Amino acid sequence: MIVGDLLALDELHIEVAWATPDLLGREVTGVTSTDLQDPARYLRPGEIVLTGLVWWRPEDTRPAPRLATALRFANALRSAEAAALLAGEGTHGTVPPELAEACRRHGVPLLSVPSGTSFRAVTDRIYLRLWGDLQAGAEGRAGLPAGVRRTLTSMLGADAPLDGMLRRAVADLGVPDCSLLTGAGRVLASSADARPGPPRTPPTVPAQLPAPALLPAPALLPAPAPAPIQVGPPGTTPFDGWLLQPHTQPGPAAATMLHGLAELLAPLAERARATAAAQRQAGTRLLELLSAGADPEADHALSLAGLPPRLPLTPVAARFGSAAGSAVRSVVAGTAATVPGTAPGTATPPGPADPSGAWAAAALAEALHPTAAPFVAAPDGHGGAVALVALPEAAVAAALDLTLPRLDERPGPAGPRAQAGPGRPAAGIGPTVPPTAADLRPALVQARYALDARPPGGVGRWASTASLADLLRGIPPEVTAAFHQRLLAPLVDHDRHNTVSLVATLDAFLRHNASWSRTAEALHVHVNTVHYRVKRIEELTGRSLLRLDDRLDLRTALLCAPAAPLRAPAAPEAPTVAKGRARRAG
């Protein structure tokens, strides 16, 4: 396939923005979606680069800085030996002339993709054409018999089910049963009905037949698991790459044919990687429009993201490992934030080391794939990810309750714990709403808040936010700690120098609905002691416990305390019998 072949795909409506005839004759090896300003390290020679131009900032009215930005991007493509650049017109309405000039200077052919053409459609057509080229040149390739190769290549081009392909390969080649896995261990297809179980433990020697005293019984070690075979290039995140996993150890001849099968499946893995990147790109664009309040454009972007037009959507916010994020940095805050591009990132921890956010978006997509529901996942701009899923809230929560722990428990290199440092995968789920921008914007805010306010465990639901304590969990701890300090510092200082705890007294008084008698009973003191302690609390805080507003403020301050138990009085006090003789607290 050459670059110029894209112009013959009438349904895509791709046009030339700048190119020469010889540049349109460049060979194409694949396609990658990116919106990084310098994507060179993620590209391979011969790839077509798809960009939605999210990185382009036209608000700078000076031509020179805009041209310099375009030149840096074009230089990155030239240094990576990219075959061509396909620029989407959905973000800015047209391809910037500065980008065309930069591509001319660096010799990079530039094609335009109209706003009505989804990047996924472009990706699928490119790989369909590459499959055709593969079939035409398949004869004489090593590893697979020519007849089997032709049959399997035809099945590839016809989008035959992967399970059927693997079963046909196993039957025709005589190789062991095998499964196709993602880098995180999710089974994409298998030639057998079930994966083989773990190796059986060695049999034990019966008690009535003891082993000889002088010769120890030999230790029976389980056979090592067969090594997986990489399908295509390694994924740029642990969730992009594919592996062909034999169920039993293959012999030398079978191993050769399995490597040939993996080579044959490589274009399919490449298409899946590029499709995932294109979906992240569409999701990033959608989030940017929601953030900017551009509702008509956002409604159009929903259809380009491949989501069903009328089904309600459930928003999900996720964080993996030590990725940063909080409710106050919502992805749909009132002003538009700069959202990094969605090119495939490296298999590194999310956060500063993965500015594109591709790692987190790919991890969230991996957790949502088992639902079999349409969804789009994208970086949130803060090291985490968000998604919109065409499933009810309860179904999404049930699925993530199962899949998130599995991501964390996987011991291999794809495990988030191995990649992302301390912390466990966590998610927040917002309400299920109609698929319109006006409904999705507040629902995304609620999903982010549910993530930050989640109780101990991996998945929080906005529907479970039903109390003041639930609400406060979503506020950053720096804010709650400052509020606690501002209102209760005098009581904390008092308790530091006295055996009587006014903080514990306040907590008991409010928990017992300001009942003097029940508070006295809970603290094992006379009711007059409670009166005097409450009076002392009011003096130190400047608040009246007779007023509902002050009670609510002080109760909130107690809930904002660091996670340490309240200090109770050192010992029960003897009740006082007369107000004039009561011992004054503090």
Secondary structure, DSSP 8 states (H G I E B T S, - for coil): -BGGGGGG-GGGT-EEEE--TTGGG-B--EEEE---S--GGG--TTEEEEE--TT--TT---HHHHHHHHHHHHHHHHHTT-SEEEEESTTTSS--HHHHHHHHHHT--EEEE-TTS-HHHHHHHHHHHHHHHHHHT-TT-SSS-HHHHHHHHHHHHTT--HHHHHHHHHHHH----EEEEETT--EEEESSSS------------TTS---SSS-------------EEESS--SSTTT-EEEEESS---HHHHHHHHHHHHHHHHHHHHHHHHHHHHHHHHHHHHHHHHHT-HHHHHHHHHHTT--SSS-BEEEEEE-TT----GGG-TT-SS-------S---SS-SBTTBTT-HHHHHHHHHHHGGG-S-EEEEE-SSS-EEEEESS-HHHHHHHHHHHHHHHHH--STT-HHHHH-SS--EEEE---B-SSHHHHHHHHHHHHHHHHT--SSSEEEGGG--SHHHHHHTS-HHHHHHHHHHHHHHHHHHHHH-SS-HHHHHHHHHHTTT-HHHHHHHHTS-HHHHHHHHHHHHHHH---TTSHHHHHHHHHHHHTS-SS-----SS-----S-GGG-----
